[in-house]
Amino acid sequence: MSNQLQYKGYYGSIEASTEDNCLFGKLQFVRALVSYEGQTIAELAAAFHEAVDDYLATCQQLRCAPEIPCKGSFNVRVGHDLHLAAALAANRQQVSLNDLTRQALSEYLRQHA
């Protein structure tokens, strides 16, 4: 079983509460807090779809753009030594640090897909 739901480009977590005897989750990779719950996987998936639809409808009513998961940029804190080594490697390859990082991340994901 996957630990994520997907609908309309949004991802949601699947978690269980033994105390409340229910399943629950929230949208991932966005700042907005959108949560949902259900007693079964089918109920949880339906609640997730409803939560996404409600989030999009609320954004439309408020005339604001809904957040998209992972906007395409992120900050990574790697420490001085790794930052310097990466900057020097990028300079030697005559590419930007951004390009070097993108290439390294793409290669990692290719190898671990």
N, C-alpha and C positions, 0 to 999 in steps of 0.2 A: 504494500500500500504506500502510495506517495504521501508525504507530509505537507503537500501544498494543493490548493485548489487554483484553477485558472478560469477566468471569464472576462471577455471584452478587454484583454490586455492587462488585467489586474490579477494579482496573486494574493492568496490568503492562506493563513496558517491553519493547521488542524491540531488541536490540543485536547486533552481530556482532563476533566476534574473528577477525581475519585470522591471528593467531599460532596460535590453537588450532583454526582452521577449524570454528567452531561458532557457533550463535546462543545468546544467553542473555538473561536479564532478571530483574527483581525487582518485587515488589509496590510500587506507588506510593501516595503520600498516606497511609501508615501508618508508625509508628515501627518496627514489627517487621521484621526482616530475613528476607524469604522470597524465595528465588531459585530459578531453574529454568533448564534448558538443553536444547537439541536440535540435531539436524543439519539439519532442514528446518523450514519454517514450521509444517507439520502436527504434527511432533514437539514443537516449542516450545509450540504451543497446547495440546497434550495434557499436557505437563509443567506448564504454567501452571495448567490445571484441577486437576491432581493436587496441585500445591502449595497452591492455595486450599483444596481439600477437606481436605488434611492440616493446614493451619493451623487451620481451623475445628474439626476433630476434636481437635487438640491442646488448643485452648482449652476445648473441652467436657470433655476428660479432666481438665484442670487446674482446672476449675470457675471459669474466668475469662471475662469477656465479651471477644469478639474486637473489635479496633479496627475502627471503621468509617472508610472514607476521608473525609477532610475533615469534621471534626466540626461545622463550622458557624461557627467563629470563628477569626480569625487576627490576628496583630499585624503592622502595617505601619509601617515607619520611613520617614517622608517628609521629615524635616527641619523645623526650626522655622518657616520662612517659609510653607511649604505647609500645615503644621498650623494655624498661626494664620489663614491666609486661609480655609481650609476651616471652621474653627470660627466665624469671623465670618460666612461665607456661610450656614452652618447656622442661626446665631442670627438673621440677617436673614429667613430663610425660616421661622423658628419651628419647626425640626425638630432632632432630635438629630444630632450628628456621625455617629453610627452610621447613621441613616436617610439622611443625605446621601450617605455613602459607598456604602451599598447601592444607592441610586438611580443614582448615577454608574456603578457597576460594572455594574448591570443594563442601563443605556443603552449602555455600551461594548460589552457582549456582544451586545446586539440588533443593533448596527450592524456588528459584525465576525463575525457567525455564519456 
